[in-house]
Amino acid sequence: MDISISPTSANCDDDTLWVNLSDGRTIGVPLAWFPRLLDATPDQRAAVTLSPAGLHWEEIDEDISVAGLIAGRGDMTRPSSRAA
């Protein structure tokens, strides 16, 4: 991924995290991919801080990288469940 791609804005609706990128793309991903965001209040979701590499929500301790969004990765902190 080109490391010069950075978020220019981010917001959430009831179901989706929307991130506008410096290269003109807009990425929308389900909040279900990020349980801390899904469980957060609208005010907590709105309190996002942008950095060159991604997004941060201090109060809910959530960090999401632009690289992860582009790759289609959700929350990487949850243990994966495996079928028997």
C-alpha contacts under 8 A as a table, 3 or more apart, distances in Angstrom:
res1	aa1	res2	aa2	distance
1	M	67	A	6.71
2	D	5	I	5.99
3	I	6	S	7.55
3	I	53	A	7.56
4	S	52	P	7.75
5	I	21	L	6.53
5	I	22	S	5.57
5	I	23	D	6.20
5	I	52	P	7.57
5	I	53	A	7.90
5	I	66	V	7.69
6	S	21	L	5.61
6	S	22	S	5.38
6	S	23	D	7.93
6	S	51	S	7.35
6	S	52	P	4.89
6	S	53	A	5.92
6	S	54	G	6.75
6	S	66	V	6.72
7	P	10	A	7.29
7	P	19	V	6.49
7	P	20	N	5.76
7	P	21	L	4.44
7	P	22	S	5.98
7	P	50	L	6.54
7	P	51	S	7.25
7	P	52	P	6.76
7	P	53	A	7.59
7	P	54	G	6.32
7	P	55	L	7.59
7	P	66	V	7.06
8	T	19	V	7.56
8	T	20	N	5.52
8	T	21	L	5.41
8	T	22	S	5.80
8	T	50	L	7.45
9	S	19	V	5.89
9	S	20	N	5.27
9	S	21	L	7.33
9	S	50	L	7.37
10	A	17	L	7.23
10	A	18	W	5.54
10	A	19	V	4.37
10	A	20	N	6.24
10	A	48	V	7.41
11	N	17	L	5.99
11	N	18	W	5.36
11	N	19	V	6.69
11	N	45	R	7.39
11	N	46	A	6.38
12	C	15	D	7.34
12	C	16	T	5.60
12	C	17	L	4.47
12	C	18	W	5.91
12	C	42	P	7.89
12	C	45	R	6.58
12	C	46	A	7.23
13	D	16	T	5.47
13	D	17	L	6.75
15	D	30	P	5.89
15	D	31	L	5.51
15	D	32	A	7.62
15	D	38	L	7.82
16	T	28	G	6.15
16	T	29	V	5.50
16	T	30	P	4.50
16	T	31	L	5.02
17	L	28	G	5.52
17	L	29	V	5.34
17	L	30	P	6.22
17	L	31	L	5.88
18	W	26	T	6.82
18	W	27	I	5.71
18	W	28	G	4.46
18	W	29	V	6.73
19	V	26	T	5.56
19	V	27	I	5.22
19	V	28	G	6.45
20	N	24	G	6.95
20	N	25	R	6.01
20	N	26	T	4.37
20	N	27	I	6.48
21	L	24	G	5.57
21	L	25	R	5.32
21	L	26	T	6.03
21	L	27	I	7.78
22	S	25	R	7.33
27	I	69	L	7.50
27	I	70	I	7.72
29	V	33	W	7.33
29	V	69	L	7.80
30	P	33	W	5.68
30	P	34	F	7.81
31	L	34	F	5.40
31	L	35	P	6.91
31	L	37	L	6.22
31	L	38	L	5.11
32	A	35	P	5.74
32	A	38	L	5.91
33	W	74	G	4.66
33	W	75	D	5.85
34	F	37	L	5.50
34	F	38	L	6.23
34	F	74	G	6.15
34	F	75	D	5.16
35	P	38	L	4.79
35	P	39	D	6.04
35	P	75	D	7.56
36	R	39	D	5.26
36	R	40	A	6.07
36	R	60	I	6.50
36	R	62	E	6.84
37	L	40	A	4.98
37	L	45	R	6.40
37	L	60	I	7.65
37	L	62	E	7.57
40	A	43	D	7.98
40	A	44	Q	5.78
40	A	45	R	6.18
40	A	60	I	7.30
41	T	44	Q	5.12
41	T	45	R	6.24
42	P	45	R	5.07
42	P	46	A	6.16
43	D	46	A	5.08
43	D	47	A	6.43
44	Q	47	A	5.28
44	Q	48	V	7.89
44	Q	57	W	7.54
44	Q	59	E	6.91
44	Q	60	I	7.30
45	R	48	V	6.54
45	R	57	W	7.36
47	A	57	W	6.23
47	A	58	E	7.84
48	V	55	L	6.51
48	V	56	H	5.60
48	V	57	W	4.92
48	V	58	E	7.68
49	T	55	L	5.80
49	T	56	H	5.11
49	T	57	W	6.36
50	L	54	G	6.05
50	L	55	L	4.85
50	L	56	H	6.49
51	S	54	G	5.27
51	S	55	L	6.21
51	S	56	H	7.86
53	A	65	S	5.78
53	A	66	V	5.87
53	A	67	A	7.67
54	G	63	D	7.31
54	G	64	I	5.66
54	G	65	S	4.15
54	G	66	V	4.89
54	G	67	A	7.96
55	L	63	D	5.66
55	L	64	I	5.16
55	L	65	S	6.28
55	L	66	V	7.67
56	H	61	D	7.50
56	H	62	E	5.73
56	H	63	D	4.54
56	H	64	I	6.56
57	W	60	I	5.81
57	W	61	D	5.74
57	W	62	E	5.11
57	W	63	D	6.52
58	E	61	D	5.04
58	E	62	E	6.81
64	I	68	G	6.99
64	I	69	L	7.45
65	S	68	G	5.16
65	S	69	L	6.41
66	V	69	L	5.10
66	V	70	I	6.18
67	A	70	I	5.22
67	A	71	A	6.12
68	G	71	A	5.02
68	G	72	G	6.09
68	G	73	R	5.08
68	G	74	G	7.35
69	L	72	G	5.05
69	L	73	R	5.87
69	L	74	G	7.48
70	I	73	R	7.75
73	R	76	M	7.40
75	D	78	R	6.38
76	M	79	P	7.78
